[in-house]
Structure formats: C-alpha cells, structure tokens
C-alpha cells in the first residue's frame, strides 16, 4: 500500500526485534538491576511507557542490555563499561568504551554487533 494512503498497519513495529537498557522496567519477569549487583534480582512492579507502547505496536523485546552501574553515577574513576550485575561490556568492533561515553554501552554494543535492529537507552 502506498505510504500516502491511510493505513493503521503503517504505524506498527511488527517484526522489529529490540533490546532495552536494563534500567527500563518490564512486566515479563525480567530483572531491572540498573547494573548493580545489589539489585540483580529486582523485578519491577510496572512496565515503562516506552516498553508498553513498543509492545502494543508489535515490537518483540528480545531482552535487556547491560549498562554502566547505576547509569554511570558511582564514581568518576569507575570504567564506563563496568557493571556489577552484568560484568564488562566489550566493544564488538574492538574499540573500548571510555569515561564520558555514557551508560548505554550495552545497547550500543548490541546494535553494533547486529543483535537487533535498534535498542532503547535512556538519558540519565
């Protein structure tokens, strides 16, 4: 169907395989550790709006991505790629994540490695 014709199917995300940063809440039994080992088994009581809307649009949530512990707010000396809950994120193309690159390193690595079409992160 041409894009200019009205069709509700155009707004669907059917067949989009996505990953989401581990600080986003889901109601599928996935933990939301925020990268911290202290919260490694925390199960959220509600689902994030972005997750609910993507699911409603037909997207398939494959899982969650690692993030720098507490979204990079532990210490200036902590490596940007470190997570107490998920370990160290390695750059799939051989580079290294440095300080200041943000806590979204797991989502960035997943997309760079081709694990998903896109990944959801957050600004903290």
C-alpha positions as a Markdown table, in Angstrom:
| # | Residue | x | y | z |
|---|---|---|---|---|
| 1 | Unk | 0.0 | 0.0 | 0.0 |
| 2 | Unk | 1.4 | 3.4 | -0.9 |
| 3 | Unk | 2.7 | 5.4 | 2.1 |
| 4 | Unk | 0.3 | 8.3 | 1.3 |
| 5 | Unk | -2.8 | 6.1 | 1.8 |
| 6 | Unk | -4.1 | 5.9 | 5.3 |
| 7 | Unk | -3.4 | 2.5 | 6.8 |
| 8 | Unk | -3.1 | 1.8 | 10.5 |
| 9 | Unk | -0.6 | -1.0 | 9.7 |
| 10 | Unk | 2.0 | 1.7 | 8.8 |
| 11 | Unk | 2.3 | 2.6 | 12.5 |
| 12 | Unk | 3.1 | -1.0 | 13.6 |
| 13 | Unk | 6.5 | -2.2 | 14.6 |
| 14 | Unk | 5.8 | -5.8 | 13.6 |
| 15 | Unk | 8.9 | -7.9 | 13.2 |
| 16 | Unk | 11.1 | -5.3 | 14.9 |
| 17 | Unk | 13.4 | -7.2 | 17.3 |
| 18 | Unk | 14.6 | -4.9 | 20.0 |
| 19 | Unk | 16.7 | -4.8 | 23.1 |
| 20 | Unk | 16.2 | -2.4 | 26.0 |
| 21 | Unk | 18.6 | -1.0 | 28.6 |
| 22 | Unk | 18.4 | -2.8 | 31.9 |
| 23 | Unk | 17.1 | 0.2 | 33.8 |
| 24 | Unk | 13.8 | 0.1 | 31.9 |
| 25 | Unk | 11.0 | -1.7 | 33.7 |
| 26 | Unk | 9.2 | -4.6 | 32.1 |
| 27 | Unk | 6.4 | -6.9 | 33.3 |
| 28 | Unk | 7.8 | -10.0 | 31.6 |
| 29 | Unk | 9.7 | -11.2 | 34.7 |
| 30 | Unk | 13.0 | -9.6 | 33.6 |
| 31 | Unk | 15.1 | -8.1 | 36.3 |
| 32 | Unk | 15.9 | -4.4 | 36.3 |
| 33 | Unk | 19.3 | -4.3 | 38.1 |
| 34 | Unk | 20.4 | -0.8 | 36.9 |
| 35 | Unk | 23.7 | -2.6 | 36.5 |
| 36 | Unk | 24.2 | -3.1 | 40.3 |
| 37 | Unk | 24.7 | -6.5 | 41.9 |
| 38 | Unk | 22.7 | -5.3 | 44.8 |
| 39 | Unk | 19.6 | -5.1 | 42.6 |
| 40 | Unk | 20.4 | -8.1 | 40.4 |
| 41 | Unk | 17.2 | -9.8 | 41.2 |
| 42 | Unk | 14.8 | -6.8 | 41.4 |
| 43 | Unk | 11.6 | -7.5 | 39.5 |
| 44 | Unk | 9.8 | -4.2 | 38.6 |
| 45 | Unk | 6.2 | -3.7 | 39.7 |
| 46 | Unk | 5.1 | -1.9 | 36.5 |
| 47 | Unk | 6.2 | -1.5 | 32.8 |
| 48 | Unk | 7.9 | 1.5 | 31.4 |
| 49 | Unk | 5.7 | 3.5 | 29.0 |
| 50 | Unk | 8.2 | 3.1 | 26.1 |
| 51 | Unk | 8.2 | -0.7 | 26.5 |
| 52 | Unk | 4.4 | -0.9 | 26.7 |
| 53 | Unk | 4.0 | 1.3 | 23.6 |
| 54 | Unk | 6.5 | -0.7 | 21.6 |
| 55 | Unk | 4.9 | -4.0 | 22.6 |
| 56 | Unk | 1.4 | -2.5 | 21.6 |
| 57 | Unk | 2.9 | -1.6 | 18.3 |
| 58 | Unk | 4.0 | -5.2 | 17.7 |
| 59 | Unk | 7.7 | -5.0 | 18.6 |
| 60 | Unk | 9.3 | -8.1 | 20.1 |
| 61 | Unk | 11.5 | -7.5 | 23.1 |
| 62 | Unk | 14.4 | -9.9 | 22.9 |
| 63 | Unk | 15.9 | -8.9 | 26.3 |
| 64 | Unk | 17.8 | -6.3 | 28.2 |
| 65 | Unk | 21.2 | -4.8 | 27.7 |
| 66 | Unk | 24.0 | -4.2 | 30.2 |
| 67 | Unk | 24.7 | -0.7 | 31.4 |
| 68 | Unk | 27.3 | 1.0 | 33.5 |
| 69 | Unk | 26.4 | 0.5 | 37.1 |
| 70 | Unk | 23.8 | 3.0 | 38.4 |
| 71 | Unk | 23.9 | 4.6 | 35.0 |
| 72 | Unk | 27.4 | 5.9 | 35.4 |
| 73 | Unk | 26.8 | 7.6 | 38.7 |
| 74 | Unk | 29.0 | 5.6 | 41.1 |
| 75 | Unk | 32.5 | 7.3 | 40.7 |
| 76 | Unk | 34.5 | 9.2 | 38.2 |
| 77 | Unk | 37.1 | 6.5 | 38.4 |
| 78 | Unk | 34.8 | 3.6 | 37.5 |
| 79 | Unk | 35.3 | 2.3 | 34.0 |
| 80 | Unk | 32.4 | 3.3 | 31.7 |
| 81 | Unk | 32.0 | -0.3 | 30.6 |
| 82 | Unk | 31.6 | -1.9 | 34.0 |
| 83 | Unk | 28.5 | -3.3 | 35.7 |
| 84 | Unk | 28.4 | -5.2 | 39.0 |
| 85 | Unk | 25.4 | -7.1 | 37.7 |
| 86 | Unk | 26.4 | -7.8 | 34.2 |
| 87 | Unk | 30.2 | -7.6 | 34.0 |
| 88 | Unk | 32.2 | -5.7 | 31.5 |
| 89 | Unk | 30.8 | -4.7 | 28.1 |
| 90 | Unk | 33.3 | -5.2 | 25.3 |
| 91 | Unk | 33.1 | -3.2 | 22.1 |
| 92 | Unk | 32.2 | -5.6 | 19.3 |
| 93 | Unk | 34.4 | -3.9 | 16.8 |
| 94 | Unk | 37.5 | -3.9 | 19.0 |
| 95 | Unk | 37.3 | -0.4 | 20.5 |
| 96 | Unk | 36.9 | 0.5 | 24.1 |
| 97 | Unk | 34.2 | 2.4 | 25.9 |
| 98 | Unk | 35.8 | 5.3 | 27.9 |
| 99 | Unk | 34.6 | 7.6 | 30.6 |
| 100 | Unk | 32.0 | 10.1 | 29.3 |
| 101 | Unk | 30.6 | 7.7 | 26.6 |
| 102 | Unk | 27.6 | 7.1 | 28.8 |
| 103 | Unk | 25.9 | 4.3 | 30.5 |
| 104 | Unk | 24.3 | 3.0 | 27.3 |
| 105 | Unk | 27.3 | 0.9 | 26.3 |
| 106 | Unk | 25.4 | -2.4 | 26.3 |
| 107 | Unk | 22.7 | -1.1 | 23.9 |
| 108 | Unk | 25.4 | 0.4 | 21.7 |
| 109 | Unk | 27.4 | -2.8 | 21.6 |
| 110 | Unk | 24.3 | -4.9 | 20.8 |
| 111 | Unk | 23.3 | -2.7 | 17.8 |
| 112 | Unk | 27.0 | -2.6 | 16.6 |
| 113 | Unk | 27.2 | -6.4 | 16.8 |
| 114 | Unk | 23.9 | -6.7 | 14.8 |
| 115 | Unk | 22.0 | -8.5 | 17.6 |
| 116 | Unk | 18.9 | -6.3 | 17.0 |
| 117 | Unk | 17.6 | -3.6 | 14.7 |
| 118 | Unk | 17.6 | -1.0 | 17.4 |
| 119 | Unk | 18.0 | -0.8 | 21.2 |
| 120 | Unk | 16.4 | 1.6 | 23.7 |
| 121 | Unk | 18.5 | 3.5 | 26.1 |
| 122 | Unk | 17.9 | 6.4 | 28.4 |
| 123 | Unk | 19.4 | 9.8 | 29.3 |
| 124 | Unk | 20.3 | 9.8 | 33.0 |
